[in-house]
Amino acid sequence: MKDYWQNYIDGRWVDGGVGRVDVFNPGTGEKLTEHALADEADVDRAVQAAKRVHASGVLTAMRPIERGRMVQAMGRYLIDNIHEIARTLCLEQGKPLWEAEREVRGAALYFEYYGNQASTVEGRSIPLGEGYFDFTENEPYGVSAQIIPWNFPLEMTARSLSAGLTTGNACVVKTPELTPCSNWVFADAARAVGWPDGAVNLLCGWGHQAGAALSAHRDVNQIVFTGSVRTGIAIATAAASNVVPCVLELGGKSAAIVHDDADLDAFENDIRWGIYLNAGQVCSAMSRVIVHESRHDEVVERAVNIAKSLSVGLGIERTEAGANMGSMVSDAQRDRAAGMVAEAEAQGAQLATGGRKMNIPGAFLEPTVLHHVSPDMTVAQDEVFGPVMSVMKFRDEAEAIEIANGTQYGLVGGVFTRDLDRATRSARQIRAGQIFVNQWFAGGVETPFGGYGKSGYGREKGREALWNYVQTKNVAIRLG
């Protein structure tokens, strides 16, 4: 781990205009390193570099398959450096080392997938009758601004950067101030595969300063943001003043409906992945489990057993995939989650297990299961973003759907049942952008992802994401 990390602007490693920010290891609470901190002038330099590259036409002059090969080569660069990247990510974010390695592989997969799609972003001809030839083209917006969250900094950057480059955009990425270091690899990869200076820019800065400057910049043509509803509203408001389109993924309070015929042996694995992966700091986490009253007690018992079976501690010591969990990203995030558990208890929920800070150094929260949770409680309405699962009862299908749809969010949902008709009915009635049936986190980079309601708008992942990075031009020609 280096003592100091710089920003990457216009092909050069540079210092930040407002000095440095300390980066901590949340597993120990100790200072890990320092990172350059960008100001408004740094943001402007990065945007102007990207604008220059776009205006030069060098990216759009490439044959799409050529761009695609370069995008795919970036993914291979990640795999070639997986151990170094994963170690950096593990230390700055707190997740187990095996989860960090999994994230690197997931990031590489985005470059592989979107690089393979480069030649498929096609226009079409439109018949206008004799005497006309009409066709459409899909052109890149130009400068794509991408504001990245701290929970999956590699995968989230890869998700937007790969799609942006595939479609011929120049990109400015604002990395999260809590976990900025592991993103160095995208700069090195861009340089290694031959992208021109200014096509990829990475800078770390405060949201209220660098993030605000980037989202309001007049030369930014498109914005991608993943984060909180409040920040998303601020970004969308700033973008609207410049009539700039956004893709917003703003989190969720996702519900799994578990019917009386569900396979609970299989569901135990969904509990492990659905709420305790990355210490629950996942926008699509299975934070609410709505269980038929006849199976409620059994589900709570199984969930408690899963929570208690987890080995919780330093991520760097957890190298093998399995029943283990690292720290949360910071003491503040841990304290917020613990506070929500205490508030739930005060409102009448019962703590089945966990819910307390662990008596060891670092930002650790015990894996938590709450039951006797009612839909109106804060913990059932607001995103915890921690390893906290709330269990609720339902009597019939209609009540389950009503509870599932009873929040401001609509990112993902799940249905667990052996009855395909019931699963299909529920999938159509749940207001969410992605529905999992009998496996939480089913799908992949190929499947579109995004929300309803205050979970945001636009889609990431899948071919649908590519259309966020291009605009349609129509050309109508009068013949002879």
VENHU-V329619 format. One record per residue. N is the residue number from 1. RES is the residue in three letters. PHI is phi in whole degrees, -180 to 180 (none if undefined). BURIAL is b if it has 9 or more other ideal C-beta (glycine too) atoms within 8 Angstrom, else e. D_FIRST is the distance of its C-alpha to the first C-alpha in Angstrom with 1 decimal. Layout:
# VENHU-V329619
N,RES,PHI,BURIAL,D_FIRST
N,RES,PHI,BURIAL,D_FIRST
This chain:
# VENHU-V329619
1,MET,none,e,0.0
2,LYS,-69,e,3.8
3,ASP,-77,e,6.6
4,TYR,-153,b,8.7
5,TRP,-121,b,9.5
6,GLN,-106,b,13.2
7,ASN,-84,b,16.0
8,TYR,-123,b,17.8
9,ILE,-131,b,21.5
10,ASP,55,b,24.3
11,GLY,82,b,22.2
12,ARG,-132,e,20.2
13,TRP,-83,e,16.9
14,VAL,-136,b,18.2
15,ASP,-75,e,17.8
16,GLY,-103,b,19.4
17,GLY,-70,b,22.9
18,VAL,-119,e,22.4
19,GLY,86,e,19.4
20,ARG,-134,b,16.1
21,VAL,-121,b,15.4
22,ASP,-76,e,13.4
23,VAL,-112,b,11.3
24,PHE,-109,b,11.9
25,ASN,-86,b,11.3
26,PRO,-68,b,15.0
27,GLY,-76,b,15.3
28,THR,-123,e,15.2
29,GLY,82,b,15.9
30,GLU,-92,e,13.4
31,LYS,-64,e,11.5
32,LEU,-99,b,7.9
33,THR,-168,b,7.5
34,GLU,-129,b,10.3
35,HIS,-133,b,11.7
36,ALA,-59,b,15.0
37,LEU,-117,b,18.0
38,ALA,-82,b,20.9
39,ASP,-113,b,24.5
40,GLU,-62,b,27.8
41,ALA,-66,e,28.0
42,ASP,-63,b,24.6
43,VAL,-59,b,25.9
44,ASP,-62,b,29.1
45,ARG,-62,b,27.6
46,ALA,-66,b,25.7
47,VAL,-65,b,28.9
48,GLN,-66,b,31.1
49,ALA,-63,b,28.9
50,ALA,-64,b,29.3
51,LYS,-62,b,33.0
52,ARG,-62,b,33.6
53,VAL,-63,b,32.2
54,HIS,-63,b,34.4
55,ALA,-64,e,37.4
56,SER,-68,e,37.2
57,GLY,81,e,37.9
58,VAL,-65,e,35.5
59,LEU,-77,b,34.0
60,THR,-78,e,37.4
61,ALA,-73,e,39.0
62,MET,-68,b,37.0
63,ARG,-64,e,38.8
64,PRO,-52,b,37.1
65,ILE,-65,e,36.5
66,GLU,-69,e,34.6
67,ARG,-59,b,32.3
68,GLY,-61,b,32.0
69,ARG,-64,b,30.9
70,MET,-68,b,28.1
71,VAL,-63,b,27.0
72,GLN,-63,b,27.1
73,ALA,-65,b,25.2
74,MET,-64,b,22.2
75,GLY,-62,b,22.3
76,ARG,-66,b,22.4
77,TYR,-63,b,19.3
78,LEU,-61,b,17.4
79,ILE,-64,b,18.9
80,ASP,-64,e,18.1
81,ASN,-116,b,14.4
82,ILE,-59,b,14.7
83,HIS,-69,e,12.6
84,GLU,-67,e,9.3
85,ILE,-64,b,10.4
86,ALA,-63,b,11.7
87,ARG,-64,b,8.8
88,THR,-61,b,6.9
89,LEU,-62,b,10.5
90,CYS,-59,b,11.4
91,LEU,-70,b,9.0
92,GLU,-87,b,10.0
93,GLN,-108,b,13.5
94,GLY,100,b,14.6
95,LYS,-71,b,16.5
96,PRO,-57,b,17.0
97,LEU,-60,b,15.0
98,TRP,-68,b,18.2
99,GLU,-69,b,18.8
100,ALA,-64,b,15.5
101,GLU,-64,b,16.7
102,ARG,-63,b,20.0
103,GLU,-67,b,18.9
104,VAL,-61,b,17.4
105,ARG,-65,b,20.8
106,GLY,-64,b,22.6
107,ALA,-63,b,21.0
108,ALA,-62,b,22.0
109,LEU,-65,b,25.4
110,TYR,-61,b,26.0
111,PHE,-66,b,25.7
112,GLU,-64,b,27.9
113,TYR,-68,b,30.4
114,TYR,-72,b,30.8
115,GLY,-58,b,30.7
116,ASN,-73,e,33.6
117,GLN,-95,b,35.5
118,ALA,-56,b,35.5
119,SER,-81,e,39.0
120,THR,-99,e,40.5
121,VAL,-83,b,40.3
122,GLU,-110,e,43.9
123,GLY,-90,e,46.7
124,ARG,-149,e,50.3
125,SER,-96,e,53.9
126,ILE,-123,e,56.2
127,PRO,-71,e,60.0
128,LEU,-117,e,62.0
129,GLY,93,e,65.3
130,GLU,-60,e,67.1
131,GLY,96,e,66.1
132,TYR,-134,b,62.5
133,PHE,-128,e,59.2
134,ASP,-128,b,56.3
135,PHE,-150,b,52.7
136,THR,-116,b,49.3
137,GLU,-129,e,45.9
138,ASN,-111,b,42.5
139,GLU,-106,b,40.5
140,PRO,-64,b,37.0
141,TYR,-66,b,36.8
142,GLY,130,b,34.8
143,VAL,-105,b,31.8
144,SER,-101,b,30.0
145,ALA,-96,b,27.9
146,GLN,-130,b,25.5
147,ILE,-109,b,24.2
148,ILE,-106,b,21.7
149,PRO,-84,b,21.4
150,TRP,-88,b,18.4
151,ASN,-79,b,19.6
152,PHE,-135,b,19.1
153,PRO,-63,b,17.2
154,LEU,-76,b,17.0
155,GLU,-65,b,20.6
156,MET,-69,b,22.1
157,THR,-66,b,20.8
158,ALA,-60,b,21.9
159,ARG,-60,b,25.2
160,SER,-89,b,26.2
161,LEU,-65,b,24.6
162,SER,-64,b,26.2
163,ALA,-69,b,29.6
164,GLY,-65,b,29.5
165,LEU,-69,b,28.9
166,THR,-56,b,31.3
167,THR,-91,b,34.0
168,GLY,92,b,33.4
169,ASN,-88,b,31.8
170,ALA,-96,b,29.2
171,CYS,-122,b,26.4
172,VAL,-120,b,24.7
173,VAL,-110,b,22.0
174,LYS,-96,b,21.0
175,THR,-82,b,17.9
176,PRO,-74,b,17.8
177,GLU,-69,b,16.6
178,LEU,-78,b,15.4
179,THR,-137,b,13.3
180,PRO,-93,b,12.7
181,CYS,-75,b,9.3
182,SER,-66,b,10.2
183,ASN,-73,b,13.3
184,TRP,-53,b,12.0
185,VAL,-64,b,13.6
186,PHE,-70,b,17.0
187,ALA,-68,b,17.1
188,ASP,-63,b,16.2
189,ALA,-66,b,18.7
190,ALA,-61,b,21.3
191,ARG,-68,b,21.2
192,ALA,-65,e,21.3
193,VAL,-92,b,24.4
194,GLY,104,e,26.2
195,TRP,-65,b,26.4
196,PRO,-67,b,27.8
197,ASP,-55,e,25.9
198,GLY,96,b,26.3
199,ALA,-73,b,26.7
200,VAL,-129,b,23.2
201,ASN,-130,b,21.7
202,LEU,-131,b,18.8
203,LEU,-144,b,18.5
204,CYS,-104,b,17.3
205,GLY,-165,b,20.1
206,TRP,-64,b,22.3
207,GLY,-61,b,24.8
208,HIS,-72,e,27.7
209,GLN,-113,b,26.8
210,ALA,-67,b,24.9
211,GLY,-63,b,26.0
212,ALA,-65,b,29.5
213,ALA,-64,b,29.7
214,LEU,-69,b,28.6
215,SER,-71,b,31.0
216,ALA,-101,b,33.9
217,HIS,-69,b,33.4
218,ARG,-71,e,36.7
219,ASP,-101,e,35.2
220,VAL,-84,b,33.2
221,ASN,-108,b,35.4
222,GLN,-164,b,33.8
223,ILE,-129,b,31.3
224,VAL,-122,b,29.4
225,PHE,-139,b,28.1
226,THR,-125,b,27.0
227,GLY,168,b,27.1
228,SER,-78,e,29.7
229,VAL,-62,b,33.4
230,ARG,-61,e,33.6
231,THR,-69,b,30.9
232,GLY,-61,b,32.4
233,ILE,-64,e,35.8
234,ALA,-63,b,34.5
235,ILE,-67,b,32.9
236,ALA,-63,b,36.1
237,THR,-66,e,38.2
238,ALA,-64,b,36.4
239,ALA,-65,b,36.5
240,ALA,-63,e,40.2
241,SER,-66,e,41.1
242,ASN,-108,b,40.1
243,VAL,53,e,41.5
244,VAL,-110,b,38.2
245,PRO,-72,e,37.7
246,CYS,-126,b,34.9
247,VAL,-115,b,33.5
248,LEU,-121,b,32.6
249,GLU,-118,b,31.2
250,LEU,-115,b,31.6
251,GLY,90,b,31.1
252,GLY,-165,b,33.8
253,LYS,-133,b,35.6
254,SER,-78,b,36.3
255,ALA,-118,b,39.1
256,ALA,-107,b,39.9
257,ILE,-93,b,43.7
258,VAL,-110,b,44.5
259,HIS,-84,b,48.2
260,ASP,-68,e,50.4
261,ASP,-102,e,50.3
262,ALA,-68,b,46.5
263,ASP,-83,e,44.9
264,LEU,-74,b,43.1
265,ASP,-62,e,41.7
266,ALA,-69,b,39.8
267,PHE,-65,b,39.0
268,GLU,-58,b,37.0
269,ASN,-67,e,34.3
270,ASP,-67,b,34.4
271,ILE,-63,b,33.8
272,ARG,-58,b,30.7
273,TRP,-81,b,29.3
274,GLY,-71,b,31.1
275,ILE,-126,b,29.9
276,TYR,-107,b,27.2
277,LEU,-61,b,24.8
278,ASN,54,b,21.6
279,ALA,54,b,23.4
280,GLY,75,b,26.1
281,GLN,-89,b,24.1
282,VAL,-136,b,25.9
283,CYS,-63,b,28.4
284,SER,-104,b,30.8
285,ALA,-63,b,30.4
286,MET,-83,b,33.7
287,SER,-83,b,34.1
288,ARG,-121,b,37.9
289,VAL,-119,b,39.9
290,ILE,-105,b,43.6
291,VAL,-115,b,45.7
292,HIS,-57,b,49.4
293,GLU,-56,e,51.0
294,SER,-74,e,52.2
295,ARG,-117,b,48.7
296,HIS,-57,b,46.9
297,ASP,-63,e,46.9
298,GLU,-67,e,45.8
299,VAL,-64,b,42.8
300,VAL,-61,b,41.8
301,GLU,-62,e,42.1
302,ARG,-66,b,40.0
303,ALA,-63,b,37.3
304,VAL,-62,b,37.2
305,ASN,-63,b,36.9
306,ILE,-63,b,33.9
307,ALA,-60,b,32.2
308,LYS,-72,e,32.9
309,SER,-80,e,31.8
310,LEU,-76,b,28.2
311,SER,-86,e,25.7
312,VAL,-110,b,23.5
313,GLY,175,b,20.3
314,LEU,-55,b,16.6
315,GLY,-62,b,15.5
316,ILE,-67,b,13.1
317,GLU,-92,e,16.4
318,ARG,-107,b,18.5
319,THR,-94,e,18.2
320,GLU,-107,e,21.9
321,ALA,-61,e,23.6
322,GLY,160,e,26.3
323,ALA,-83,e,27.4
324,ASN,-147,b,24.2
325,MET,-149,b,22.4
326,GLY,-94,b,19.2
327,SER,-84,b,19.0
328,MET,-81,b,20.1
329,VAL,-75,b,17.9
330,SER,-162,b,19.0
331,ASP,-62,e,21.7
332,ALA,-63,e,23.9
333,GLN,-68,b,23.9
334,ARG,-62,b,24.7
335,ASP,-67,b,27.4
336,ARG,-63,b,29.0
337,ALA,-64,b,29.3
338,ALA,-63,b,30.7
339,GLY,-65,e,33.1
340,MET,-68,b,34.4
341,VAL,-65,b,35.1
342,ALA,-62,b,37.1
343,GLU,-65,b,38.9
344,ALA,-62,b,39.9
345,GLU,-62,b,41.3
346,ALA,-65,e,43.3
347,GLN,-87,b,44.7
348,GLY,116,e,45.9
349,ALA,-70,b,43.3
350,GLN,-113,e,42.8
351,LEU,-89,b,39.6
352,ALA,-82,b,39.7
353,THR,-166,b,36.4
354,GLY,76,b,33.1
355,GLY,89,b,32.7
356,ARG,-123,e,31.2
357,LYS,-62,b,28.0
358,MET,-85,b,26.8
359,ASN,-86,e,27.1
360,ILE,-141,e,23.5
361,PRO,-61,e,20.5
362,GLY,107,b,18.8
363,ALA,-90,b,20.4
364,PHE,-105,b,22.5
365,LEU,-122,b,26.0
366,GLU,-60,b,28.4
367,PRO,-57,b,29.4
368,THR,-122,b,32.6
369,VAL,-129,b,36.0
370,LEU,-110,b,38.6
371,HIS,-134,b,42.2
372,HIS,54,e,45.5
373,VAL,-91,b,43.6
374,SER,-101,b,45.9
375,PRO,-62,b,45.2
376,ASP,-88,e,45.6
377,MET,-70,b,43.0
378,THR,-58,b,40.0
379,VAL,-67,b,37.7
380,ALA,-93,b,39.7
381,GLN,-110,b,39.6
382,ASP,-107,e,36.2
383,GLU,-71,b,32.8
384,VAL,-82,b,30.9
385,PHE,59,b,27.6
386,GLY,-160,b,26.9
387,PRO,-80,b,28.1
388,VAL,-129,b,31.7
389,MET,-108,b,34.6
390,SER,-107,b,38.0
391,VAL,-109,b,41.1
392,MET,-129,b,44.4
393,LYS,-101,b,47.8
394,PHE,-140,b,50.1
395,ARG,-98,e,53.7
396,ASP,-140,e,54.2
397,GLU,-60,b,52.5
398,ALA,-62,e,53.4
399,GLU,-68,b,51.9
400,ALA,-61,b,48.6
401,ILE,-65,b,48.4
402,GLU,-62,e,49.3
403,ILE,-66,b,46.5
404,ALA,-59,b,43.9
405,ASN,-89,b,44.9
406,GLY,-92,e,45.2
407,THR,-126,b,42.1
408,GLN,-76,e,41.0
409,TYR,-94,b,38.5
410,GLY,-171,b,39.0
411,LEU,-85,b,35.8
412,VAL,-135,b,36.5
413,GLY,-152,b,39.0
414,GLY,-144,b,40.0
415,VAL,-133,b,43.3
416,PHE,-122,b,43.8
417,THR,-166,b,47.3
418,ARG,-89,e,49.3
419,ASP,-92,e,51.7
420,LEU,-63,e,50.7
421,ASP,-62,e,53.3
422,ARG,-66,b,51.8
423,ALA,-62,b,48.2
424,THR,-67,e,49.4
425,ARG,-59,b,51.3
426,SER,-65,b,48.3
427,ALA,-59,b,45.9
428,ARG,-77,e,48.4
429,GLN,-95,e,48.8
430,ILE,-72,b,45.2
431,ARG,-88,e,44.0
432,ALA,-156,b,40.5
433,GLY,-78,b,39.0
434,GLN,-146,b,38.1
435,ILE,-118,b,39.9
436,PHE,-101,b,38.8
437,VAL,-116,b,41.7
438,ASN,65,b,41.2
439,GLN,-165,e,37.4
440,TRP,-70,b,34.9
441,PHE,69,e,32.4
442,ALA,-62,e,34.8
443,GLY,108,b,34.4
444,GLY,179,e,31.5
445,VAL,-63,b,30.3
446,GLU,-80,e,33.9
447,THR,-105,b,35.4
448,PRO,-63,b,35.6
449,PHE,-139,b,33.9
450,GLY,172,b,34.8
451,GLY,-117,b,36.8
452,TYR,-103,b,40.2
453,GLY,57,b,41.0
454,LYS,-82,b,38.2
455,SER,-80,b,35.6
456,GLY,110,b,35.9
457,TYR,-149,e,37.4
458,GLY,87,b,36.7
459,ARG,-127,b,35.2
460,GLU,-113,b,31.9
461,LYS,69,b,31.5
462,GLY,68,b,34.5
463,ARG,-64,e,36.7
464,GLU,-56,b,37.7
465,ALA,-63,b,34.4
466,LEU,-60,b,35.2
467,TRP,-73,e,38.2
468,ASN,-73,b,36.0
469,TYR,-104,b,34.7
470,VAL,-132,b,38.2
471,GLN,-124,e,41.5
472,THR,-90,b,44.9
473,LYS,-113,e,47.2
474,ASN,-106,e,50.8
475,VAL,-121,e,53.0
476,ALA,-113,e,56.8
477,ILE,-116,e,59.0
478,ARG,-85,e,62.7
479,LEU,-94,e,64.3
480,GLY,49,e,67.4
